């Protein structure tokens, strides 16, 4: 899991509010499978909401910790 890419995805979607899977693949130069794994992680933490063909930034993430918790979890799993 590339923490820098995850951070960039969050910032990109936060700025635009919504984007497609194809846009993310092109912007970050990764495969569909990689983007889908990243989206799955962000959706589990309620940072984004999945919609058909893309994602929407969640302006009000719940109490699960949001983006900072994702980075902590990723760092722990790599060690």
Secondary structure, 3 states (H helix, E strand, C coil): CCHHHHHHHHHHHHHHCEEEHHHHHHHHCCCHHHHHHHHHHHHHCCCEEEECCEEEECCCCCCCCHHHHHHHHHHHHHC
